[in-house]
Amino acid sequence: MSKEHTTVTGALDKGELAFTPVEDIGGIVSGLHSSFASGVQHSLASRKEQLRAMLRGLREEKRALLDAIYHDIHKPQAESEVTEFSSVEYEIGLFLDNIDAWSRAECLSAGLQQPVMLLSRTEVRREPLGTVLIIGAWNFPLRLALLPVVGAVAAGNCVVLKPSELSSHSAAAVERAVTKYMDPAVIRVVQGGAEQGIELLRQKFDHFFYTGGAAVGRSVARAAADCLAGVTLELGGKTPAIVHADVPDLGPVATRIMWSKLSNAGQVCVSVDHLLVHRSLKDKLLPLLAEVATSMYGESPKLSSDYGRIVNARHWQRLMGVLGATRGTRFAITDDEPDEGDRYIPPVIIDNVKPDDSLMSEELFGPILPVIVYDTLDEAVALVNAGPQPLALYVFAGSAAAEHVLSHTRSGCAVVNDTMLNVASHVAPFGGVGNSGVGNYTGRHSLETFTHSRYVLKRPLWFPAPGVDTVRMPPYSAPANSWKLSLSKSMAYPRLRSLSESFLGRLATWIPFWRILAIIPGLLVAMFKAQPAVRRNRSKV
């Protein structure tokens, strides 16, 4: 197999990212389809083996992975270890500990609810979808590539993984960690840019999982529709933080907002995008925000090893463009100047921003914090609802005010009195709504995303008795057969308490096993009516 090479600027030992030739992609995908059909991922033991192999690769390649992330976006290694490495490691452990229980068929008891299901075994099985495509993002190049892979592999699927070429050192490091330790019959890595991405979307997959921007997300959704396959889109949006007048202490508010805004230089999908602050608090809050930024990164964040860089020149120029066009007022944090060569943009607060400002036109994804004031909580709610649903919503307020905001807005997730900790939970589902995404994942929710809930019903041949079994069969229309309609309804869809039209009918629903008792007269009629037909059938045998 040939490889195309794209030079990567940087000082890593391996300074080239090998792009997968477009003509090889179809064979890679068809090979994984064949692997899945052969049952390579059928047993839980084989899935656990692959998860352990991934864990071994992570641990043995840890230093190379963290170095690569630092080279790409200047993310501090301590930050990468917590938010990227440890999150994937934890997800693997979560599945190794729970996959047996999570994958077990769920048995349902329906007979007492619907008598037609008496003596039946009803279960829901979690079955893998097949071969899935996972496209990662550059801002968390390890977490956003491998976290969904963990769930997909644990669910029994085969995987094509495409890391983002924008974080090229990380993409190469992820490929080494995967291909060196995991079975190529289970997972393959495709490297490349738009050309490889387009070719991947021409292939048939059983599920598409994409993390990134809305424009490409729409293309992924169209490809999934062409395959009649499921799709998970983890997108983004303009995540607001609301600070209401009744918040008791602005100190923690300032700390949590600026931690969110400046982590990874603001290049986090759930980072605070803009601030909605009650007019009475603005003059107190802004100096606190500046103090927090200085306490984290010093007087010159450019000199701090903990302050990130913009991923590439194009994104740097985009941010400088919207910053230059703003009609807001700069609130000073540092005297640092932007540096295109270093892809550095200092943290900046922009006060007096209006909803139609350039900074409000799109998700910022950078260390720029626009500030909009409001006078009433309903005004803040209206500002949130004026745009597409965000991926996250942060509310700093008392309980009543926070609940008012939550009940009158929509977002992928919401946090009261904190920021970004929603992504730390592997128990809750993470995902967007509307423009911020489709579907969710992490932990058990990943298993649900990457499996099909297969309903299996097992019935005995000897039950119900032949006379009763004739209730389902024609003829229905003759007056002599009117009992079939009555019995069919009472067996399959008995009257629930809320559907009963009379007091006596509702009262009867409190009697134990009333659904079973209610069909006994009909069963006796059925057995009596059907006896001649049953005898005739037996005489012919």
RAFEN-V679774 format. One record per residue. SS is DSSP state (alpha for helix, beta for strand, coil for the rest). OMEGA is omega in whole degrees, 0 to 359 (none if undefined). BURIAL is 1 if it has 16 or more other C-alpha atoms within 10 Angstrom, else 0. Layout:
BEGIN
SS;OMEGA;BURIAL
SS;OMEGA;BURIAL
END
This chain:
BEGIN
coil;180;0
coil;179;0
beta;170;0
beta;181;0
beta;174;0
beta;182;0
beta;178;0
coil;178;1
coil;181;0
coil;188;0
coil;177;0
coil;179;0
coil;179;0
coil;189;0
coil;179;1
beta;174;1
beta;182;1
beta;177;1
beta;176;1
beta;177;1
coil;183;1
alpha;184;1
alpha;179;0
alpha;190;0
alpha;180;1
alpha;179;0
alpha;178;0
alpha;182;1
alpha;181;1
alpha;177;0
alpha;178;1
alpha;174;1
alpha;179;1
alpha;178;0
alpha;180;1
alpha;180;1
alpha;180;0
coil;178;0
coil;183;0
coil;182;1
coil;187;1
coil;186;1
coil;175;0
alpha;180;1
alpha;180;0
alpha;178;1
alpha;178;1
alpha;178;1
alpha;179;1
alpha;177;1
alpha;178;1
alpha;177;1
alpha;177;1
alpha;179;1
alpha;178;1
alpha;178;1
alpha;178;1
alpha;185;1
alpha;182;0
alpha;179;0
coil;187;1
alpha;183;1
alpha;180;0
alpha;180;1
alpha;181;1
alpha;176;1
alpha;182;1
alpha;179;1
alpha;179;1
alpha;179;1
alpha;184;1
alpha;187;1
alpha;175;1
coil;179;1
coil;180;1
coil;185;1
alpha;176;1
alpha;178;0
alpha;179;0
alpha;182;1
alpha;181;1
alpha;190;0
alpha;181;1
alpha;187;1
alpha;185;1
alpha;180;0
alpha;178;1
alpha;178;1
alpha;180;1
alpha;180;0
alpha;177;1
alpha;179;1
alpha;180;1
alpha;179;1
alpha;178;1
alpha;180;1
alpha;192;0
alpha;189;0
alpha;180;1
alpha;181;0
alpha;183;0
alpha;183;0
alpha;182;1
coil;178;0
coil;179;1
beta;180;0
beta;182;0
beta;177;0
coil;184;0
coil;188;0
coil;181;1
coil;177;0
coil;181;1
coil;186;1
alpha;179;1
alpha;181;1
alpha;179;1
coil;179;1
coil;176;1
coil;172;1
beta;182;1
beta;180;1
beta;175;1
beta;181;1
beta;175;1
beta;183;1
beta;182;1
beta;182;1
coil;182;1
coil;178;1
beta;186;1
beta;177;1
beta;177;1
beta;180;1
beta;183;1
coil;181;1
coil;187;1
coil;189;1
coil;170;1
coil;193;1
coil;177;1
coil;183;1
alpha;187;1
alpha;173;1
alpha;191;1
alpha;180;1
alpha;176;1
alpha;178;1
alpha;179;1
alpha;180;1
alpha;181;1
alpha;179;1
alpha;179;1
alpha;180;1
coil;177;1
coil;181;1
coil;164;1
beta;193;1
beta;162;1
beta;180;1
beta;173;1
beta;173;1
coil;178;1
coil;177;1
coil;180;1
coil;172;1
coil;194;1
alpha;178;1
alpha;180;1
alpha;179;1
alpha;179;1
alpha;181;1
alpha;177;1
alpha;179;1
alpha;179;1
alpha;182;1
alpha;181;1
alpha;188;1
alpha;182;0
coil;189;0
coil;185;1
coil;183;1
coil;178;0
coil;173;1
coil;181;1
coil;184;1
beta;174;1
beta;179;1
beta;174;1
coil;178;1
coil;176;1
coil;181;1
coil;185;0
alpha;183;0
alpha;178;0
alpha;179;1
alpha;179;1
alpha;180;0
alpha;177;0
alpha;181;1
alpha;174;1
coil;183;1
coil;177;1
coil;174;1
coil;179;1
coil;172;1
beta;178;1
beta;179;1
beta;185;1
beta;172;1
beta;180;1
coil;184;1
coil;185;1
alpha;183;1
alpha;178;0
alpha;178;0
alpha;178;1
alpha;178;0
alpha;178;0
alpha;179;1
alpha;178;1
alpha;179;0
alpha;178;1
alpha;179;1
alpha;178;0
alpha;179;0
alpha;189;1
coil;181;0
coil;177;1
beta;180;1
beta;171;1
beta;180;1
beta;175;1
beta;189;1
coil;183;1
coil;180;1
coil;183;1
coil;183;1
coil;180;1
beta;167;1
beta;180;1
beta;175;1
beta;186;1
coil;187;1
coil;185;1
coil;178;0
coil;190;1
coil;187;0
coil;182;0
alpha;181;0
alpha;177;0
alpha;179;0
alpha;181;1
alpha;181;1
alpha;186;1
alpha;177;1
alpha;183;1
alpha;173;1
alpha;179;1
alpha;186;1
alpha;189;1
alpha;174;1
alpha;181;1
alpha;181;1
alpha;178;1
alpha;183;1
coil;180;1
coil;185;1
coil;178;1
coil;175;1
coil;173;1
coil;178;1
coil;180;1
beta;186;1
beta;172;1
beta;186;1
beta;177;1
beta;185;1
coil;183;1
coil;184;0
coil;190;1
alpha;185;1
alpha;176;0
alpha;187;0
alpha;186;1
alpha;176;1
alpha;178;0
alpha;177;1
alpha;180;1
alpha;179;1
alpha;180;1
alpha;179;1
alpha;180;1
alpha;180;1
alpha;181;0
alpha;190;1
alpha;178;1
coil;181;0
coil;178;1
coil;180;1
alpha;180;1
alpha;181;1
alpha;182;0
coil;177;0
coil;182;0
coil;183;1
coil;186;1
coil;178;1
coil;176;1
coil;193;1
coil;180;1
coil;185;1
alpha;182;0
alpha;179;0
alpha;176;0
alpha;180;1
alpha;177;0
alpha;180;0
alpha;179;1
alpha;179;1
alpha;180;0
alpha;178;1
alpha;179;1
alpha;183;0
alpha;184;0
coil;175;1
coil;179;1
coil;183;1
beta;181;0
beta;175;1
beta;192;1
coil;171;0
coil;183;1
coil;176;1
coil;180;0
coil;175;0
coil;175;0
coil;182;0
beta;183;0
coil;181;0
coil;180;0
coil;185;0
coil;184;1
beta;170;1
coil;181;1
coil;176;1
coil;183;1
beta;174;1
beta;178;1
beta;182;1
beta;175;1
coil;180;0
coil;177;1
coil;182;1
coil;181;0
coil;181;0
coil;179;1
alpha;181;1
alpha;182;1
alpha;185;1
coil;182;0
coil;176;0
coil;186;1
coil;181;1
coil;180;1
coil;187;1
coil;182;1
beta;183;1
beta;174;1
beta;181;1
beta;177;1
beta;179;1
beta;175;1
beta;182;1
coil;179;0
coil;180;0
alpha;178;1
alpha;176;0
alpha;177;0
alpha;178;1
alpha;180;1
alpha;178;0
alpha;177;0
alpha;184;1
alpha;180;0
coil;180;0
coil;177;0
coil;180;0
coil;180;1
beta;177;1
beta;179;1
beta;178;1
beta;181;1
beta;183;1
beta;173;1
beta;186;1
coil;172;1
coil;187;1
alpha;184;0
alpha;180;0
alpha;179;1
alpha;180;1
alpha;177;0
alpha;179;0
alpha;183;1
alpha;184;1
alpha;181;0
coil;178;0
coil;174;0
coil;176;1
beta;178;1
beta;176;1
beta;182;1
beta;179;1
beta;177;1
beta;175;1
coil;172;1
coil;179;1
coil;168;1
coil;180;1
alpha;177;0
alpha;181;1
alpha;180;1
alpha;183;0
coil;174;0
coil;176;1
coil;182;0
coil;176;1
coil;176;1
beta;179;1
coil;183;1
coil;178;1
coil;181;1
alpha;182;0
alpha;182;1
alpha;173;1
beta;179;1
beta;178;1
coil;181;1
coil;180;1
beta;186;1
coil;179;1
coil;182;1
alpha;180;1
alpha;174;1
alpha;178;1
alpha;179;1
alpha;179;1
alpha;187;1
coil;176;1
beta;173;1
beta;176;1
beta;183;1
beta;180;0
beta;180;0
beta;179;0
beta;179;0
beta;185;0
coil;174;0
coil;178;0
coil;186;0
coil;181;0
coil;359;0
coil;180;0
coil;183;0
alpha;181;1
alpha;180;1
alpha;183;1
alpha;180;0
alpha;181;1
alpha;183;1
alpha;191;0
coil;173;0
coil;4;0
coil;179;0
coil;198;0
coil;183;0
coil;179;0
alpha;181;0
alpha;182;0
alpha;182;0
alpha;179;0
alpha;182;1
alpha;180;1
alpha;182;0
alpha;182;0
alpha;179;1
alpha;181;1
alpha;183;0
alpha;178;1
alpha;185;1
alpha;186;0
coil;180;0
coil;181;1
coil;173;1
coil;183;0
alpha;183;0
alpha;180;0
alpha;181;0
coil;186;0
coil;182;0
coil;178;0
alpha;180;0
alpha;178;0
alpha;178;0
alpha;179;1
alpha;182;0
alpha;183;0
coil;177;1
coil;179;0
coil;179;0
coil;178;0
coil;185;0
alpha;180;0
alpha;178;1
alpha;180;1
alpha;185;0
alpha;183;1
alpha;183;1
alpha;178;0
alpha;180;0
alpha;178;1
alpha;179;1
alpha;177;0
alpha;182;1
alpha;181;1
alpha;179;1
alpha;183;0
alpha;188;1
alpha;185;1
alpha;179;0
alpha;181;0
alpha;180;0
alpha;179;0
alpha;179;0
alpha;181;0
alpha;181;0
alpha;182;0
alpha;180;0
alpha;184;0
coil;none;0
END
